[in-house]
């Protein structure tokens, strides 16, 4: 019969196994970040390539496609190395289902690039396809963050996911602004949409700031000097505030693009630091858990030697009084520690809820209004913009009104 | 390289593995229910045995100890059969840590019984020891409910956990009332405490009613005929409402005890039905998941034969157009289904949050006020009673005021 002691140790071993699996997920998140970055760049370049009828960025595009191909192989290798034994992965069903979507979208990349090559689709269509793939990759990161069982690692993953999502909104803003400036004019609808991208971006970066450790925050602040931010905000003001007749200086398109690219490249440095810290954190946690398990075992061995009783997990369950008290103390300490961890985890995870609420509202609209995913999201965003409310608040209202839909 | 298709199938296999593990947890929950019932009975009998200075219930007690011993062996066998491989159990750390506590408490049972035998402790002390063990067993059930990944099974487990917890409050009310009547008098403090047990019980049974399926609810209603309820409420009214001088008829003690025992035995029938339904539900879900996986595989085989392309998970990722569309459809359908399941799960799980909020508030008081777990709980309950608020509301206020504590 297994004793209480053997379950005490099994619980600790489960913690270690969870941490080791989490470390693999964190590795994956880092590599996905690199692919997202490369695809964001290819999306921007393809957009200009198509917008200029193939006269601009032809060479850069080919170089970027090659760069993407390399990082993609890296991501595929990581997917491939994942343990897909059904018993072995926490949150496996959701994670694997998301990966299935990403792999399917990656399989479609050569076809997409061929159509960009032949200028067989509009800049908007190409951007849409890249954006869907990137969003699929970010969902994989989200699932990794959502399944973390250690509160400290969960904090780091929440910071990471929100930073990556914020960076993606920055990329979308770059594309949106470049097209707006290049077209030479704007209108109230475009300005609202632009504003929306800025707000979404700032909300993600706010969550990132709330959860990132001081070292990363320092790097992030150093990374965004006042001069650069002033230039960004000046261009945003020109693009986003109403002008007579909505005229925009088309020459600002390139300046805007460069300003945003500079910002995004800076963000990549911060993201790399986040990924490196995440790796170190996982290593530290795993080493710590191993040490604690060893210490626990040593204490038990010492006591059982002193009392002449057997503290091996499979021994009969009659220990000396001191050993008895020690085991009870360890059991209580472990239960308490796990409870505290689970409470902290719940606090951290509320930061992930915003996305879940929006996804749920979207799902509800899709089901009740027979809308596509894109249209459901547009409807939510449109309502948020026209009522000047946050997307989250609108999503919450939608869910609260579910019975009336 | 693994294809998107292989991850689609791996996701489904993970679902099946999660269901199979859940089925084991549900089996365990059923057996734990039997042990809780036997221990509740032993607690009541020991209480009367000690209260009567060993003159009453001596034989019943020995029979009940033997009965408990048999069921305990059954539970131990189930614990023993659990797969404690670190990688294999979802929520393993928390579940095993709770089991470690239970096993430790079970190891202490012979010593406890010896002291009851020798009348070396008060009825209150004996009751306290049994109550802690039962509460430890119920926490194992709670962890099983908390780690369920299928919303339908989660609903059934939430109903089951709340029914078991409600039944335990009924058992505590039986003991409390029996002592109150036997003592021949009562006071405002006792009446408040009695009231509190009734309210806790009713809240659990309300959650049970919200989550149980109609068949079980029908059995529950048939199980509690009006006559029995009227008698229960009449005795409660006598025990709980202020009398001149607080005098109680000591002869009502036995009548009260029998009335409650009748109620508790009836609850056991409902609990057995809940356990049996839970088992059937798990079997049905597992069979269904296997069928769906087979159907999916068959569709893919058919299509690949028609198109002459390979749809095996490890084949190259270039499929014919129809197969391509089918795979995308399946990937999207799976992601959507998992999302819907996760949303439903979240809704069901909010029912488990009440306990978590109270546990968190208790932990906060223990840490900031250096209280024992029991004293922290008493402090919360005392505040709830004196302010005439629900325990949950008080716990939420405590958490909201965390910064001031």
Boltz contact constraints between the chains, C-beta under 6 A:
constraints:
  - contact:
      token1: [A, 1]
      token2: [B, 76]
      max_distance: 6.0
  - contact:
      token1: [A, 1]
      token2: [B, 80]
      max_distance: 6.0
  - contact:
      token1: [A, 2]
      token2: [B, 80]
      max_distance: 6.0
  - contact:
      token1: [A, 4]
      token2: [B, 100]
      max_distance: 6.0
  - contact:
      token1: [A, 4]
      token2: [B, 103]
      max_distance: 6.0
  - contact:
      token1: [A, 4]
      token2: [B, 104]
      max_distance: 6.0
  - contact:
      token1: [A, 7]
      token2: [B, 96]
      max_distance: 6.0
  - contact:
      token1: [A, 7]
      token2: [B, 99]
      max_distance: 6.0
  - contact:
      token1: [A, 7]
      token2: [B, 100]
      max_distance: 6.0
  - contact:
      token1: [A, 8]
      token2: [B, 100]
      max_distance: 6.0
  - contact:
      token1: [A, 10]
      token2: [B, 84]
      max_distance: 6.0
  - contact:
      token1: [A, 10]
      token2: [B, 96]
      max_distance: 6.0
  - contact:
      token1: [A, 11]
      token2: [B, 93]
      max_distance: 6.0
  - contact:
      token1: [A, 11]
      token2: [B, 96]
      max_distance: 6.0
  - contact:
      token1: [A, 11]
      token2: [B, 97]
      max_distance: 6.0
  - contact:
      token1: [A, 13]
      token2: [B, 86]
      max_distance: 6.0
  - contact:
      token1: [A, 14]
      token2: [B, 86]
      max_distance: 6.0
  - contact:
      token1: [A, 14]
      token2: [B, 92]
      max_distance: 6.0
  - contact:
      token1: [A, 14]
      token2: [B, 93]
      max_distance: 6.0
  - contact:
      token1: [A, 15]
      token2: [B, 93]
      max_distance: 6.0
  - contact:
      token1: [A, 17]
      token2: [B, 86]
      max_distance: 6.0
  - contact:
      token1: [A, 17]
      token2: [B, 87]
      max_distance: 6.0
  - contact:
      token1: [A, 76]
      token2: [B, 1]
      max_distance: 6.0
  - contact:
      token1: [A, 80]
      token2: [B, 1]
      max_distance: 6.0
  - contact:
      token1: [A, 80]
      token2: [B, 2]
      max_distance: 6.0
  - contact:
      token1: [A, 84]
      token2: [B, 10]
      max_distance: 6.0
  - contact:
      token1: [A, 86]
      token2: [B, 13]
      max_distance: 6.0
  - contact:
      token1: [A, 86]
      token2: [B, 14]
      max_distance: 6.0
  - contact:
      token1: [A, 86]
      token2: [B, 17]
      max_distance: 6.0
  - contact:
      token1: [A, 87]
      token2: [B, 17]
      max_distance: 6.0
  - contact:
      token1: [A, 87]
      token2: [B, 88]
      max_distance: 6.0
  - contact:
      token1: [A, 88]
      token2: [B, 87]
      max_distance: 6.0
  - contact:
      token1: [A, 90]
      token2: [B, 90]
      max_distance: 6.0
  - contact:
      token1: [A, 92]
      token2: [B, 14]
      max_distance: 6.0
  - contact:
      token1: [A, 93]
      token2: [B, 11]
      max_distance: 6.0
  - contact:
      token1: [A, 93]
      token2: [B, 14]
      max_distance: 6.0
  - contact:
      token1: [A, 93]
      token2: [B, 15]
      max_distance: 6.0
  - contact:
      token1: [A, 93]
      token2: [B, 338]
      max_distance: 6.0
  - contact:
      token1: [A, 94]
      token2: [B, 338]
      max_distance: 6.0
  - contact:
      token1: [A, 96]
      token2: [B, 7]
      max_distance: 6.0
  - contact:
      token1: [A, 96]
      token2: [B, 10]
      max_distance: 6.0
  - contact:
      token1: [A, 96]
      token2: [B, 11]
      max_distance: 6.0
  - contact:
      token1: [A, 97]
      token2: [B, 11]
      max_distance: 6.0
  - contact:
      token1: [A, 97]
      token2: [B, 334]
      max_distance: 6.0
  - contact:
      token1: [A, 97]
      token2: [B, 335]
      max_distance: 6.0
  - contact:
      token1: [A, 97]
      token2: [B, 338]
      max_distance: 6.0
  - contact:
      token1: [A, 99]
      token2: [B, 7]
      max_distance: 6.0
  - contact:
      token1: [A, 100]
      token2: [B, 4]
      max_distance: 6.0
  - contact:
      token1: [A, 100]
      token2: [B, 7]
      max_distance: 6.0
  - contact:
      token1: [A, 100]
      token2: [B, 8]
      max_distance: 6.0
  - contact:
      token1: [A, 100]
      token2: [B, 331]
      max_distance: 6.0
  - contact:
      token1: [A, 101]
      token2: [B, 331]
      max_distance: 6.0
  - contact:
      token1: [A, 101]
      token2: [B, 335]
      max_distance: 6.0
  - contact:
      token1: [A, 103]
      token2: [B, 4]
      max_distance: 6.0
  - contact:
      token1: [A, 104]
      token2: [B, 4]
      max_distance: 6.0
  - contact:
      token1: [A, 104]
      token2: [B, 328]
      max_distance: 6.0
  - contact:
      token1: [A, 104]
      token2: [B, 331]
      max_distance: 6.0
  - contact:
      token1: [A, 107]
      token2: [B, 317]
      max_distance: 6.0
  - contact:
      token1: [A, 317]
      token2: [B, 107]
      max_distance: 6.0
  - contact:
      token1: [A, 328]
      token2: [B, 104]
      max_distance: 6.0
  - contact:
      token1: [A, 331]
      token2: [B, 100]
      max_distance: 6.0
  - contact:
      token1: [A, 331]
      token2: [B, 101]
      max_distance: 6.0
  - contact:
      token1: [A, 331]
      token2: [B, 104]
      max_distance: 6.0
  - contact:
      token1: [A, 334]
      token2: [B, 97]
      max_distance: 6.0
  - contact:
      token1: [A, 335]
      token2: [B, 97]
      max_distance: 6.0
  - contact:
      token1: [A, 335]
      token2: [B, 101]
      max_distance: 6.0
  - contact:
      token1: [A, 338]
      token2: [B, 93]
      max_distance: 6.0
  - contact:
      token1: [A, 338]
      token2: [B, 94]
      max_distance: 6.0
  - contact:
      token1: [A, 338]
      token2: [B, 97]
      max_distance: 6.0
  - contact:
      token1: [A, 343]
      token2: [B, 360]
      max_distance: 6.0
  - contact:
      token1: [A, 360]
      token2: [B, 343]
      max_distance: 6.0
